[in-house]
Amino acid sequence: MTGIGFDTIKRVTADLYDRSLRFIPADSKVALRKADGIETNETARHTLQTMIRSAEAAEQSWRFVCSDSGVPVYVIKVGTQARFSGNVRQAIVEGFADLVASIQPPLLPHVTNPLTLERGHSGRHMPIVTFDMVDDCDFIDITCSPKALGSGRWSAMEIFSFPDLPTIEAYVLDVVRKAGSQPCPPVVVGVGIGGTFDYACKLAKEATLRPIGQSHPEAIVEAMEERLLAAVNRTGFGPMGTGGDSTATAVHVDYAAGHGFTPVAVTFNCWINRRTRARLFNDGRVEIIE
Amino acid sequence: MAITTHRLTFPLTAESARSLRAGDMVIMSGEIVVTAGLPTHHRLIGCLNGVEPMPMDLNGASVFHLGSYSEEKDGTLQLHYINPTTSTRFNALMPTLISGFNWHAVGGKGGLDRPCVEALRQVGGVYLSFLGGGAALHTQAIRRVIEVGWSDMLMHYRLVRLQVEDMGPVTVAIDAHGVSLYDIDAAT
């Protein structure tokens, strides 16, 4: 066996990004339909129905759901038994470059140098990739979650000292209120609590990737998710911020033990909740999960 | 209360704008101008101040915060897709532009702040909320690219005048009477 090849990684990561732009995940569709069923505001129901129609139109015509294709972001879990036959990061960079050159319709130049504000399709550390090790697996698990301006702009983090739960939850709601109508609600809210500065943000990001409807396994966190979702949906922003009960389809919380300083990170996915995922095995198999 | 859906011709007149109420829906046909660029807005302020000539006539236009990707093929411009961007980014500049150019319809997604609501009330203008992530639907309504201004800028920053047919429905999120659906009592 030669292991997971350069060309496979290059092709699959490019394809994950391409596909993520053209449909919405199954759980997003279910969540929007559910919201439409319980929404009390007529304009909001109309907007939710248009969202579903828009997603279906994009999928049927295989066009983009949104013009802001974001920047490519990959979350990669590397099995300890996985073997590689080429460079991984370079494969992802080349895959994205090839995609930019060939994708139809073309991508707008969203990759921005934060120091010069020059925009294009490539840049330092782009695509953004994080790697984690997972024990006892002979595959790598790649999630593509492109981040665009609309929802990316409103993430926030603050560090507290021995906060109680009401303090943490009040902060989450503050961030939600600041985001308001702007991240294309109904959003998925990801919350990361504890650990360190960097780790809390990572937990928040990964919390947004959890399928909607799947609760945290710990009761204390699950209860917090339920309280926060109800509170977020009482803010009244509603779909696209023009009023209603459906401001979030989910609030996903995760935490890590830390010291007495407790970072609380909050991030958003827009209603589309773009996400595609695949597993690449040592024996050459590619499993498209979504 | 039932939603009223209006079929209207664009650019919207002050009279048509004043006939709308926040929460109404609008199906749009006619001519609109789109841009998603903050630098474009700064440049337009420059035009009002005599820094450079206007790239196209925008007086009384319906101007929306929509990003678009178009390409020239066989001598004509073809539009690949169009979709709204967040309007709040332009809050600081919009009152001057709305008043300076008599815009009776502006829009995008996410809304505008109170000074913009007041500027719209004064000129007789509305803010229309487009579905974010509505590219497949919005793009179907584009009939042709009429003209492009400031081609020296990035694609989605340019001013693009489009002919549209049955675009929407979009939501009247701020009406010409000072009512904004974005004014939400966010007490929880």
Contacts between the chains, C-beta under 8 A, distances in Angstrom:
chain1	res1	chain2	res2	distance
A	42	B	1	7.6
A	42	B	2	7.4
A	42	B	3	5.6
A	43	B	3	6.3
A	43	B	23	5.4
A	43	B	25	7.9
A	43	B	171	6.0
A	43	B	181	7.7
A	46	B	3	6.6
A	46	B	25	7.1
A	46	B	169	7.6
A	46	B	171	7.8
A	47	B	131	6.7
A	47	B	171	7.0
A	50	B	131	5.2
A	50	B	134	6.9
A	50	B	137	7.1
A	50	B	169	7.8
A	51	B	131	6.5
A	51	B	133	6.8
A	51	B	134	7.9
A	53	B	137	6.6
A	54	B	131	6.0
A	54	B	133	6.0
A	54	B	134	4.7
A	54	B	135	7.6
A	54	B	136	5.7
A	54	B	137	4.9
A	55	B	133	7.6
A	57	B	136	3.8
A	57	B	137	5.7
A	57	B	140	7.5
A	58	B	135	6.9
A	58	B	136	4.0
A	61	B	136	6.0
A	63	B	81	6.7
A	63	B	135	6.7
A	63	B	136	5.0
A	63	B	139	7.2
A	64	B	81	5.7
A	64	B	83	7.9
A	64	B	135	5.1
A	64	B	136	7.4
A	65	B	133	5.0
A	65	B	135	6.2
A	65	B	136	6.6
A	66	B	83	5.6
A	66	B	132	6.8
A	66	B	133	4.4
A	66	B	134	8.0
A	66	B	135	5.6
A	67	B	67	4.9
A	67	B	68	7.3
A	67	B	69	6.8
A	67	B	81	5.3
A	67	B	82	6.6
A	67	B	83	3.5
A	67	B	135	5.1
A	67	B	156	7.4
A	68	B	67	7.1
A	68	B	83	7.1
A	68	B	85	7.2
A	105	B	69	6.3
A	105	B	80	3.7
A	105	B	81	5.7
A	106	B	69	6.3
A	106	B	71	7.5
A	106	B	80	6.7
A	108	B	67	6.7
A	108	B	69	5.7
A	108	B	154	8.0
A	108	B	155	6.1
A	108	B	156	5.3
A	109	B	154	6.4
A	109	B	155	7.5
A	119	B	154	6.2
A	149	B	85	7.3
A	149	B	86	7.0
A	150	B	85	7.4
A	150	B	86	5.6
A	150	B	109	7.5
A	150	B	110	7.8
A	150	B	132	6.0
A	153	B	86	7.4
A	173	B	188	5.8
A	177	B	186	4.8
A	180	B	110	7.9
A	180	B	182	7.5
A	180	B	184	7.6
A	180	B	186	7.4
A	181	B	88	7.9
A	181	B	109	7.8
A	181	B	110	4.9
A	181	B	111	5.2
A	181	B	182	5.5
A	182	B	86	5.2
A	182	B	88	5.8
A	182	B	109	7.9
A	182	B	110	4.2
A	184	B	109	6.7
A	184	B	110	8.0
A	184	B	132	3.9
A	184	B	133	6.2
A	231	B	188	4.8
A	234	B	188	5.1
A	235	B	184	7.0
A	235	B	186	4.7
A	235	B	188	5.9
A	236	B	184	4.7
A	236	B	185	6.9
A	236	B	186	6.6
A	237	B	184	6.0
A	237	B	186	7.4
A	240	B	109	6.1
A	240	B	110	7.9
A	240	B	129	5.5
A	240	B	131	6.4
A	240	B	132	6.3
A	240	B	171	7.3
A	241	B	109	7.7
A	241	B	110	6.0
A	241	B	111	6.0
A	241	B	129	7.6
A	241	B	173	7.9
A	241	B	181	7.7
A	241	B	182	6.0
A	242	B	23	7.9
A	242	B	111	7.9
A	242	B	129	5.3
A	242	B	171	5.2
A	242	B	173	4.9
A	242	B	181	4.4
A	242	B	182	7.3
A	243	B	181	5.0
A	243	B	184	6.8
A	270	B	132	6.6
A	270	B	133	6.6
A	271	B	132	7.7
A	271	B	133	6.3
A	272	B	133	4.8
